[in-house]
Amino acid sequence: MGVPGRSSPAGKKNYFGPRLKTLRKARKSRAVDVIARLGTLGWDVTAQTYSEIESGKRMLADTELMLILRVLGASLRDLE
């Protein structure tokens, strides 16, 4: 589902990644559990890639963002 090697263009940051991490921690979810659940939904994301997403180093496709939100039981509004 994701595009391998999708890094942030020079000077650009993944705006949602750090917010996703904050949301995940607020919901007391572990990254490893989120990754496992994403796998059951068809996105076999690695721990390294997921870490890069949460740190803002890797850009997210809209579908990837929505899958992560689904796993966290959250919506776009929760990222505000």
N, CA, C and O atoms as a Tinker XYZ file with bonds, in Angstrom:
   320  protein
     1  N      0.820000   -1.184000    0.000000    73     2
     2  CA     0.000000    0.000000    0.000000    64     1     3
     3  C      0.865000    1.249000    0.000000    63     2     4     5
     4  O      0.587000    2.180000   -0.755000    81     3
     5  N      1.911000    1.298000    0.827000    73     3     6
     6  CA     2.783000    2.462000    0.854000    64     5     7
     7  C      3.801000    2.418000   -0.261000    63     6     8     9
     8  O      4.014000    1.380000   -0.887000    81     7
     9  N      4.415000    3.530000   -0.497000    73     7    10
    10  CA     5.442000    3.624000   -1.524000    64     9    11
    11  C      6.794000    3.503000   -0.840000    63    10    12    13
    12  O      7.139000    4.349000   -0.015000    81    11
    13  N      7.580000    2.458000   -1.167000    73    11    14
    14  CA     8.872000    2.286000   -0.520000    64    13    15
    15  C      9.766000    3.500000   -0.740000    63    14    16    17
    16  O      9.794000    4.078000   -1.826000    81    15
    17  N     10.490000    3.872000    0.299000    73    15    18
    18  CA    11.462000    4.940000    0.176000    64    17    19
    19  C     10.879000    6.332000    0.028000    63    18    20    21
    20  O     11.554000    7.228000   -0.477000    81    19
    21  N      9.662000    6.531000    0.448000    73    19    22
    22  CA     9.037000    7.852000    0.313000    64    21    23
    23  C      9.564000    8.758000    1.418000    63    22    24    25
    24  O      9.032000    8.771000    2.528000    81    23
    25  N     10.591000    9.498000    1.112000    73    23    26
    26  CA    11.148000   10.406000    2.108000    64    25    27
    27  C     10.625000   11.814000    1.864000    63    26    28    29
    28  O     10.134000   12.136000    0.782000    81    27
    29  N     10.739000   12.633000    2.882000    73    27    30
    30  CA    10.281000   14.012000    2.763000    64    29    31
    31  C     11.153000   14.771000    1.772000    63    30    32    33
    32  O     12.378000   14.654000    1.812000    81    31
    33  N     10.538000   15.547000    0.883000    73    31    34
    34  CA    11.330000   16.393000   -0.011000    64    33    35
    35  C     12.172000   17.360000    0.818000    63    34    36    37
    36  O     11.820000   17.687000    1.951000    81    35
    37  N     13.260000   17.805000    0.255000    73    35    38
    38  CA    14.170000   18.703000    0.971000    64    37    39
    39  C     13.408000   19.870000    1.586000    63    38    40    41
    40  O     12.656000   20.566000    0.905000    81    39
    41  N     13.614000   20.071000    2.876000    73    39    42
    42  CA    12.992000   21.193000    3.562000    64    41    43
    43  C     11.552000   20.970000    3.984000    63    42    44    45
    44  O     10.987000   21.812000    4.682000    81    43
    45  N     10.946000   19.877000    3.587000    73    43    46
    46  CA     9.546000   19.606000    3.934000    64    45    47
    47  C      9.502000   18.619000    5.095000    63    46    48    49
    48  O     10.366000   17.752000    5.221000    81    47
    49  N      8.495000   18.761000    5.930000    73    47    50
    50  CA     8.309000   17.857000    7.045000    64    49    51
    51  C      6.932000   17.222000    6.960000    63    50    52    53
    52  O      5.984000   17.812000    6.440000    81    51
    53  N      6.845000   16.022000    7.475000    73    51    54
    54  CA     5.572000   15.338000    7.603000    64    53    55
    55  C      4.863000   15.960000    8.806000    63    54    56    57
    56  O      5.221000   15.682000    9.951000    81    55
    57  N      3.885000   16.779000    8.557000    73    55    58
    58  CA     3.161000   17.515000    9.589000    64    57    59
    59  C      2.433000   16.583000   10.563000    63    58    60    61
    60  O      2.390000   16.848000   11.764000    81    59
    61  N      1.868000   15.502000   10.047000    73    59    62
    62  CA     1.023000   14.647000   10.871000    64    61    63
    63  C      1.786000   13.633000   11.711000    63    62    64    65
    64  O      1.272000   13.184000   12.735000    81    63
    65  N      2.990000   13.262000   11.313000    73    63    66
    66  CA     3.736000   12.219000   12.013000    64    65    67
    67  C      3.876000   12.443000   13.509000    63    66    68    69
    68  O      3.463000   11.590000   14.294000    81    67
    69  N      4.448000   13.570000   13.927000    73    67    70
    70  CA     4.577000   13.816000   15.365000    64    69    71
    71  C      3.227000   13.885000   16.079000    63    70    72    73
    72  O      3.125000   13.495000   17.242000    81    71
    73  N      2.213000   14.365000   15.411000    73    71    74
    74  CA     0.874000   14.413000   16.007000    64    73    75
    75  C      0.321000   12.996000   16.181000    63    74    76    77
    76  O     -0.358000   12.706000   17.166000    81    75
    77  N      0.614000   12.118000   15.220000    73    75    78
    78  CA     0.192000   10.723000   15.342000    64    77    79
    79  C      0.867000   10.063000   16.540000    63    78    80    81
    80  O      0.239000    9.296000   17.269000    81    79
    81  N      2.135000   10.362000   16.738000    73    79    82
    82  CA     2.870000    9.795000   17.872000    64    81    83
    83  C      2.260000   10.260000   19.191000    63    82    84    85
    84  O      2.067000    9.460000   20.107000    81    83
    85  N      1.958000   11.548000   19.287000    73    83    86
    86  CA     1.337000   12.093000   20.493000    64    85    87
    87  C     -0.016000   11.436000   20.740000    63    86    88    89
    88  O     -0.344000   11.080000   21.871000    81    87
    89  N     -0.790000   11.281000   19.686000    73    87    90
    90  CA    -2.106000   10.649000   19.784000    64    89    91
    91  C     -1.972000    9.190000   20.218000    63    90    92    93
    92  O     -2.719000    8.723000   21.078000    81    91
    93  N     -1.022000    8.475000   19.624000    73    91    94
    94  CA    -0.800000    7.065000   19.979000    64    93    95
    95  C     -0.451000    6.942000   21.455000    63    94    96    97
    96  O     -0.997000    6.089000   22.155000    81    95
    97  N      0.451000    7.784000   21.930000    73    95    98
    98  CA     0.865000    7.717000   23.329000    64    97    99
    99  C     -0.278000    8.095000   24.270000    63    98   100   101
   100  O     -0.424000    7.504000   25.340000    81    99
   101  N     -1.080000    9.070000   23.876000    73    99   102
   102  CA    -2.227000    9.470000   24.694000    64   101   103
   103  C     -3.225000    8.325000   24.831000    63   102   104   105
   104  O     -3.930000    8.214000   25.834000    81   103
   105  N     -3.272000    7.484000   23.814000    73   103   106
   106  CA    -4.181000    6.333000   23.842000    64   105   107
   107  C     -3.507000    5.094000   24.421000    63   106   108   109
   108  O     -4.065000    3.997000   24.413000    81   107
   109  N     -2.288000    5.299000   24.925000    73   107   110
   110  CA    -1.520000    4.234000   25.562000    64   109   111
   111  C     -1.317000    3.026000   24.649000    63   110   112   113
   112  O     -1.361000    1.880000   25.096000    81   111
   113  N     -1.097000    3.299000   23.383000    73   111   114
   114  CA    -0.816000    2.254000   22.398000    64   113   115
   115  C      0.681000    2.200000   22.144000    63   114   116   117
   116  O      1.358000    3.228000   22.137000    81   115
   117  N      1.185000    1.008000   21.939000    73   115   118
   118  CA     2.591000    0.842000   21.582000    64   117   119
   119  C      2.712000    0.827000   20.067000    63   118   120   121
   120  O      1.827000    0.341000   19.363000    81   119
   121  N      3.824000    1.368000   19.579000    73   119   122
   122  CA     4.055000    1.402000   18.132000    64   121   123
   123  C      3.996000   -0.003000   17.547000    63   122   124   125
   124  O      3.442000   -0.201000   16.465000    81   123
   125  N      4.560000   -0.976000   18.249000    73   123   126
   126  CA     4.577000   -2.353000   17.747000    64   125   127
   127  C      3.152000   -2.888000   17.558000    63   126   128   129
   128  O      2.893000   -3.652000   16.628000    81   127
   129  N      2.241000   -2.489000   18.430000    73   127   130
   130  CA     0.849000   -2.931000   18.311000    64   129   131
   131  C      0.146000   -2.245000   17.140000    63   130   132   133
   132  O     -0.649000   -2.868000   16.437000    81   131
   133  N      0.440000   -0.972000   16.937000    73   131   134
   134  CA    -0.123000   -0.247000   15.791000    64   133   135
   135  C      0.369000   -0.882000   14.497000    63   134   136   137
   136  O     -0.410000   -1.089000   13.567000    81   135
   137  N      1.658000   -1.190000   14.437000    73   135   138
   138  CA     2.250000   -1.809000   13.249000    64   137   139
   139  C      1.595000   -3.155000   12.964000    63   138   140   141
   140  O      1.276000   -3.460000   11.815000    81   139
   141  N      1.395000   -3.959000   14.002000    73   139   142
   142  CA     0.758000   -5.268000   13.825000    64   141   143
   143  C     -0.661000   -5.119000   13.296000    63   142   144   145
   144  O     -1.075000   -5.855000   12.399000    81   143
   145  N     -1.395000   -4.184000   13.841000    73   143   146
   146  CA    -2.786000   -3.960000   13.396000    64   145   147
   147  C     -2.815000   -3.459000   11.959000    63   146   148   149
   148  O     -3.687000   -3.854000   11.185000    81   147
   149  N     -1.870000   -2.592000   11.593000    73   147   150
   150  CA    -1.795000   -2.125000   10.205000    64   149   151
   151  C     -1.569000   -3.303000    9.266000    63   150   152   153
   152  O     -2.106000   -3.331000    8.158000    81   151
   153  N     -0.775000   -4.274000    9.710000    73   151   154
   154  CA    -0.538000   -5.470000    8.904000    64   153   155
   155  C     -1.811000   -6.252000    8.649000    63   154   156   157
   156  O     -1.991000   -6.804000    7.564000    81   155
   157  N     -2.704000   -6.308000    9.641000    73   155   158
   158  CA    -3.963000   -7.027000    9.448000    64   157   159
   159  C     -4.888000   -6.299000    8.476000    63   158   160   161
   160  O     -5.814000   -6.891000    7.921000    81   159
   161  N     -4.623000   -5.007000    8.278000    73   159   162
   162  CA    -5.424000   -4.209000    7.342000    64   161   163
   163  C     -4.789000   -4.132000    5.955000    63   162   164   165
   164  O     -5.294000   -3.448000    5.066000    81   163
   165  N     -3.665000   -4.850000    5.784000    73   163   166
   166  CA    -3.057000   -4.930000    4.464000    64   165   167
   167  C     -1.854000   -4.046000    4.224000    63   166   168   169
   168  O     -1.337000   -4.003000    3.108000    81   167
   169  N     -1.389000   -3.331000    5.255000    73   167   170
   170  CA    -0.205000   -2.486000    5.084000    64   169   171
   171  C      0.913000   -3.062000    5.941000    63   170   172   173
   172  O      0.926000   -2.885000    7.159000    81   171
   173  N      1.837000   -3.744000    5.309000    73   171   174
   174  CA     2.960000   -4.360000    6.010000    64   173   175
   175  C      4.083000   -3.345000    6.175000    63   174   176   177
   176  O      5.082000   -3.384000    5.457000    81   175
   177  N      3.910000   -2.455000    7.111000    73   175   178
   178  CA     4.880000   -1.393000    7.380000    64   177   179
   179  C      5.926000   -1.918000    8.366000    63   178   180   181
   180  O      5.591000   -2.643000    9.303000    81   179
   181  N      7.177000   -1.554000    8.156000    73   179   182
   182  CA     8.238000   -1.973000    9.070000    64   181   183
   183  C      8.311000   -1.022000   10.258000    63   182   184   185
   184  O      7.800000    0.097000   10.208000    81   183
   185  N      8.952000   -1.483000   11.321000    73   183   186
   186  CA     9.133000   -0.636000   12.498000    64   185   187
   187  C      9.948000    0.608000   12.141000    63   186   188   189
   188  O      9.666000    1.699000   12.636000    81   187
   189  N     10.942000    0.446000   11.296000    73   187   190
   190  CA    11.768000    1.591000   10.895000    64   189   191
   191  C     10.935000    2.617000   10.133000    63   190   192   193
   192  O     11.015000    3.814000   10.406000    81   191
   193  N     10.138000    2.147000    9.183000    73   191   194
   194  CA     9.302000    3.061000    8.409000    64   193   195
   195  C      8.298000    3.769000    9.310000    63   194   196   197
   196  O      8.084000    4.973000    9.177000    81   195
   197  N      7.683000    3.026000   10.226000    73   195   198
   198  CA     6.708000    3.644000   11.119000    64   197   199
   199  C      7.374000    4.693000   12.008000    63   198   200   201
   200  O      6.799000    5.751000   12.264000    81   199
   201  N      8.577000    4.399000   12.473000    73   199   202
   202  CA     9.331000    5.364000   13.269000    64   201   203
   203  C      9.628000    6.626000   12.460000    63   202   204   205
   204  O      9.539000    7.738000   12.980000    81   203
   205  N      9.979000    6.448000   11.195000    73   203   206
   206  CA    10.243000    7.597000   10.323000    64   205   207
   207  C      8.985000    8.427000   10.098000    63   206   208   209
   208  O      9.056000    9.650000    9.979000    81   207
   209  N      7.843000    7.767000   10.041000    73   207   210
   210  CA     6.570000    8.481000    9.900000    64   209   211
   211  C      6.321000    9.332000   11.144000    63   210   212   213
   212  O      6.054000   10.530000   11.044000    81   211
   213  N      6.411000    8.701000   12.316000    73   211   214
   214  CA     6.130000    9.428000   13.557000    64   213   215
   215  C      7.135000   10.540000   13.833000    63   214   216   217
   216  O      6.802000   11.524000   14.494000    81   215
   217  N      8.346000   10.395000   13.341000    73   215   218
   218  CA     9.354000   11.438000   13.567000    64   217   219
   219  C      9.284000   12.542000   12.520000    63   218   220   221
   220  O      9.978000   13.552000   12.633000    81   219
   221  N      8.446000   12.352000   11.500000    73   219   222
   222  CA     8.282000   13.369000   10.466000    64   221   223
   223  C      9.268000   13.258000    9.327000    63   222   224   225
   224  O      9.303000   14.126000    8.454000    81   223
   225  N     10.070000   12.207000    9.315000    73   223   226
   226  CA    11.082000   12.043000    8.268000    64   225   227
   227  C     10.523000   11.445000    6.983000    63   226   228   229
   228  O     11.118000   11.601000    5.916000    81   227
   229  N      9.388000   10.765000    7.077000    73   227   230
   230  CA     8.791000   10.126000    5.907000    64   229   231
   231  C      7.410000   10.698000    5.665000    63   230   232   233
   232  O      6.609000   10.837000    6.589000    81   231
   233  N      7.142000   11.026000    4.419000    73   231   234
   234  CA     5.833000   11.559000    4.045000    64   233   235
   235  C      4.795000   10.438000    4.074000    63   234   236   237
   236  O      5.126000    9.262000    3.920000    81   235
   237  N      3.555000   10.819000    4.272000    73   235   238
   238  CA     2.434000    9.882000    4.323000    64   237   239
   239  C      1.508000   10.076000    3.137000    63   238   240   241
   240  O      1.202000   11.204000    2.750000    81   239
   241  N      1.066000    8.972000    2.567000    73   239   242
   242  CA    -0.023000    9.035000    1.594000    64   241   243
   243  C     -1.322000    9.209000    2.387000    63   242   244   245
   244  O     -1.399000    8.832000    3.556000    81   243
   245  N     -2.315000    9.770000    1.755000    73   243   246
   246  CA    -3.610000    9.953000    2.425000    64   245   247
   247  C     -4.151000    8.634000    2.956000    63   246   248   249
   248  O     -4.671000    8.574000    4.071000    81   247
   249  N     -4.028000    7.577000    2.160000    73   247   250
   250  CA    -4.555000    6.272000    2.574000    64   249   251
   251  C     -3.801000    5.736000    3.784000    63   250   252   253
   252  O     -4.394000    5.087000    4.647000    81   251
   253  N     -2.504000    5.999000    3.855000    73   251   254
   254  CA    -1.717000    5.555000    5.005000    64   253   255
   255  C     -2.153000    6.295000    6.264000    63   254   256   257
   256  O     -2.319000    5.690000    7.323000    81   255
   257  N     -2.335000    7.586000    6.145000    73   255   258
   258  CA    -2.793000    8.384000    7.278000    64   257   259
   259  C     -4.133000    7.872000    7.787000    63   258   260   261
   260  O     -4.329000    7.723000    8.993000    81   259
   261  N     -5.043000    7.606000    6.878000    73   259   262
   262  CA    -6.371000    7.150000    7.281000    64   261   263
   263  C     -6.318000    5.772000    7.945000    63   262   264   265
   264  O     -7.078000    5.505000    8.875000    81   263
   265  N     -5.426000    4.898000    7.473000    73   263   266
   266  CA    -5.282000    3.583000    8.112000    64   265   267
   267  C     -4.753000    3.718000    9.536000    63   266   268   269
   268  O     -5.238000    3.052000   10.450000    81   267
   269  N     -3.765000    4.574000    9.719000    73   267   270
   270  CA    -3.221000    4.776000   11.065000    64   269   271
   271  C     -4.296000    5.348000   11.987000    63   270   272   273
   272  O     -4.441000    4.904000   13.126000    81   271
   273  N     -5.035000    6.314000   11.502000    73   271   274
   274  CA    -6.120000    6.881000   12.306000    64   273   275
   275  C     -7.158000    5.820000   12.648000    63   274   276   277
   276  O     -7.676000    5.788000   13.765000    81   275
   277  N     -7.459000    4.960000   11.695000    73   275   278
   278  CA    -8.428000    3.881000   11.936000    64   277   279
   279  C     -7.938000    2.966000   13.053000    63   278   280   281
   280  O     -8.701000    2.607000   13.950000    81   279
   281  N     -6.666000    2.592000   12.994000    73   279   282
   282  CA    -6.091000    1.722000   14.018000    64   281   283
   283  C     -6.138000    2.397000   15.393000    63   282   284   285
   284  O     -6.392000    1.741000   16.404000    81   283
   285  N     -5.895000    3.691000   15.422000    73   283   286
   286  CA    -5.905000    4.429000   16.688000    64   285   287
   287  C     -7.316000    4.791000   17.150000    63   286   288   289
   288  O     -7.493000    5.324000   18.246000    81   287
   289  N     -8.312000    4.504000   16.322000    73   287   290
   290  CA    -9.680000    4.867000   16.674000    64   289   291
   291  C     -9.857000    6.368000   16.724000    63   290   292   293
   292  O    -10.546000    6.903000   17.593000    81   291
   293  N     -9.220000    7.044000   15.771000    73   291   294
   294  CA    -9.198000    8.505000   15.765000    64   293   295
   295  C     -9.680000    9.044000   14.423000    63   294   296   297
   296  O     -9.925000    8.288000   13.483000    81   295
   297  N     -9.811000   10.354000   14.354000    73   295   298
   298  CA   -10.211000   11.021000   13.119000    64   297   299
   299  C     -9.231000   12.158000   12.828000    63   298   300   301
   300  O     -8.358000   12.464000   13.641000    81   299
   301  N     -9.385000   12.767000   11.678000    73   299   302
   302  CA    -8.532000   13.904000   11.329000    64   301   303
   303  C     -8.651000   15.028000   12.355000    63   302   304   305
   304  O     -7.672000   15.719000   12.638000    81   303
   305  N     -9.820000   15.208000   12.900000    73   303   306
   306  CA   -10.027000   16.259000   13.909000    64   305   307
   307  C     -9.142000   16.048000   15.138000    63   306   308   309
   308  O     -8.740000   17.007000   15.797000    81   307
   309  N     -8.847000   14.794000   15.435000    73   307   310
   310  CA    -8.005000   14.498000   16.594000    64   309   311
   311  C     -6.568000   14.966000   16.396000    63   310   312   313
   312  O     -5.805000   15.036000   17.360000    81   311
   313  N     -6.193000   15.285000   15.175000    73   311   314
   314  CA    -4.832000   15.726000   14.883000    64   313   315
   315  C     -4.668000   17.238000   14.975000    63   314   316   317
   316  O     -3.557000   17.747000   14.827000    81   315
   317  N     -5.749000   17.956000   15.216000    73   315   318
   318  CA    -5.680000   19.422000   15.288000    64   317   319
   319  C     -4.957000   19.874000   16.529000    63   318   320
   320  O     -4.805000   21.075000   16.753000    81   319
